[in-house]
Amino acid sequence: MFDVAVIGCGVVGSGIACELSRFRLSVAMVEKENDVACGTTKANSAIVHAGYDPEPGTKMARLNVEGSRMMEDLCRRLNVRYKRIGSLVLAFRESEMECVRALYGRGLQNGVEGLRILAKEETLKLEPGLNPEVAGALYAPSAAIVDPWGLAIALAQTAVLNGAELYLNSPVESIEEAGGFYRIRAGKNNIEAKYVVNAAGTHADEINNLAAKPFFKILPVKGEYYLLDKNQGGVVSHTIFHTPTAAGKGVLISPTVQGNLIVGPTADPASGPDDTAVTAEGLQKIAREALRCDASVNLRESIRNFAGVRAATERDDFILEASPDAPRFVNAAAIKSPGLSASPAIAKEARKILEGIGLRCEEKERFTEYRRPPLFKDMTDGERRIAFGRDPLYGRVVCRCETVTQGDIRAALRGPIPPVSVDGVKRRCGAGMGRCQGGFCGPRVHELLSRAYRVPMERIMQDKTGSYILTGETKAGDAT
Ligand SMILES: Cc1cc2nc3c(=O)[nH]c(=O)nc-3n(C[C@H](O)[C@H](O)[C@H](O)COP(=O)(O)OP(=O)(O)OC[C@H]3O[C@@H](n4cnc5c(N)ncnc54)[C@H](O)[C@@H]3O)c2cc1C
C-alpha cells in the first residue's frame, strides 16, 4: 500500500512526486507511456513566463510568478538547461500599445519584477532585426527559456532516487474507493494507495471521472510549431511575442536552450487529447504571424514541425484542489500554459493540499537530488580528458550534429530512469536533435539500445510503445 499514487508523469506529476519524495512517504508514479515526459511536457514553447499574462487573483497568476522565481535555482541544482533571456511583447499600433499597458498593469498586480514599457527606439535597440514598424513593447527581464522534458525527467529521476516507485506502460483504467484507500488498475498493475493525485494532462477529466463526479471537461487546443536550425538561433536574443488575443498568447519567436529558434504556436481546437498532427493551414498561419514581427526569420531552415495539446477547460484557471466529492483525491488538472513555468510552485501547493486533507509529511533526513550527467559537448577540455579517462566511450561521437558521444548515452542508460526508445535517448542526451534529425545517429542509437537491453532490434521503439522502427529482418536478396 502506497501513501500516495501520482497519475501522470509530465512536468506536473513528476514535480509533485519529487516534492513528496522529500518526506517519509511511499509514492507510486503511474504513467501510461513507456517513459516519463511523453505528453504536453515534450511539446510546448519552453518559456518560463514572467507572469504578466494570467488574470490577477487566479491560481495561474500566483503559481506562475512563484514558479518562475523558483525555476533558475531548481534547474541549477538538477543540471537542467535554463537561460534568463527576457521577453518582449510587441505592439504595432495604438490599440496594441493599450494591450501592452494593460499587461504591464496586470504584471504589477501579479508581482512580476522588472517590467518596463519600451518605446520604439528602445525596442529596436534590444532587437535590431525586428520589423521597424514596431510601436513599442512590454519588456519582462525575468522571462527565461528552459529544457522542459529535461526538467521533467530530472524531477522524476530524483523522485525514483528517493524511493518513489515508477510504473511505466501503466494506463489507469479504474479507480475504486475501498474504504480508506484506493484500488487503481493500471495496465497489468493493481496499485493501492491512500491518496491519489491526478496529473494526467489532457486526460485529467477521464481520470477525475473514474473516482469522482464529472465537474470539468478538457477542451484540447492544439499548438503547432516550426523548429529552425541553429543557424537561425541568433535571429532574436529575447522571446518575442505578439500582443495576446482571446485565443492565447499568439505566435512567438524564441531561441531555445539547445540553440535553435522556435516559432509558433497556433491555437486551434484539437480533435482529441492526443491530436498532435501538424497541418498545412497551421504552418501557414505561423509563417504569416512570425514574418510580421521579424522578416529575417528564415522558415526554410525548418528542421522539424511538431504540435502540442493544451489542457484547456471552460474555467480560465488551473484546477489544483482536493476533489469536492472523492476523499483523499487531488486534481492537478487543466494545467495549460503557463503550467511549465508554474510547475515548481504547483508541486509545493499540491503537497500542501494533501497535508490539508490529512497526509502526514515528515521530512526525511536524507534527500538527494539527481544531477543530470554533464554532456560531453558542455564539458571543458579538462573535464573531457577526465571523462574520457574514466570511460573511453566519451571519445566516440554517435550524433555528429549535436556531438553526443557513446559515453553520454551510456551515462543516460545508467540513470534512475533509463531510456528505452530512440527518442528517450534524444530527450536525455540530445542525440538526434540536430539538423539531420537522427538520420545518421538514429540507427546507431537503435543498435546501442538493442545491445544494452539484449533484445532484438525489432523490439526497440522510436518513441512510444507501438512506434516500431523495424518489423522484421531484411535478408540478402530481399530487395529486388
Ligand atoms: C502549444 C503549447 C505551448 C505551451 N507553452 C508553454 C510555455 O512556453 N510555458 C509554460 O509555462 N507552459 C507552456 N505550455 C503548458 C505546459 O506545456 C503544460 O502546462 C505542462 O507541460 C503540463 O504538464 P502536465 O504534466 O500537466 O501534462 P503532460 O505533460 O501531458 O503529462 C500528463 C501525463 O499523464 C499521462 N497520462 C494520461 N492519461 C493517463 C492514464 N490514464 N494513466 C496513466 N498516465 C496517464 C500522459 O501520458 C502524460 O505523460 C504550453 C502548452 C502547449 C500545448
The ligand as an ORCA input file, in Angstrom:
! r2SCAN-3c Opt
* xyz 0 1
  C       1.380     24.564    -27.527
  C       1.737     24.702    -26.089
  C       2.657     25.664    -25.657
  C       2.971     25.806    -24.322
  N       3.946     26.677    -23.959
  C       4.264     26.828    -22.649
  C       5.301     27.690    -22.253
  O       6.025     28.230    -23.062
  N       5.492     27.878    -20.936
  C       4.733     27.285    -19.995
  O       4.915     27.548    -18.829
  N       3.788     26.375    -20.341
  C       3.555     26.128    -21.642
  N       2.617     25.227    -22.025
  C       1.927     24.466    -20.998
  C       2.785     23.325    -20.478
  O       3.393     22.627    -21.546
  C       1.885     22.394    -19.678
  O       1.236     23.168    -18.697
  C       2.630     21.284    -18.995
  O       3.502     20.611    -19.860
  C       1.591     20.308    -18.440
  O       2.261     19.250    -17.834
  P       1.418     18.033    -17.286
  O       2.375     17.210    -16.520
  O       0.199     18.526    -16.592
  O       0.882     17.288    -18.584
  P       1.593     16.196    -19.521
  O       2.987     16.542    -19.818
  O       0.682     15.991    -20.677
  O       1.618     14.908    -18.614
  C       0.479     14.134    -18.346
  C       0.898     12.691    -18.308
  O      -0.202     11.896    -17.928
  C      -0.112     10.679    -18.627
  N      -1.422     10.044    -18.635
  C      -2.533     10.440    -19.282
  N      -3.530      9.580    -19.088
  C      -3.056      8.603    -18.283
  C      -3.602      7.411    -17.745
  N      -4.861      7.027    -18.000
  N      -2.822      6.625    -16.954
  C      -1.523      6.966    -16.690
  N      -0.955      8.079    -17.208
  C      -1.714      8.893    -17.983
  C       0.359     11.112    -20.008
  O       0.916     10.045    -20.759
  C       1.363     12.184    -19.664
  O       2.684     11.672    -19.554
  C       2.318     25.020    -23.357
  C       1.423     24.030    -23.787
  C       1.169     23.846    -25.132
  C       0.292     22.742    -25.579
*
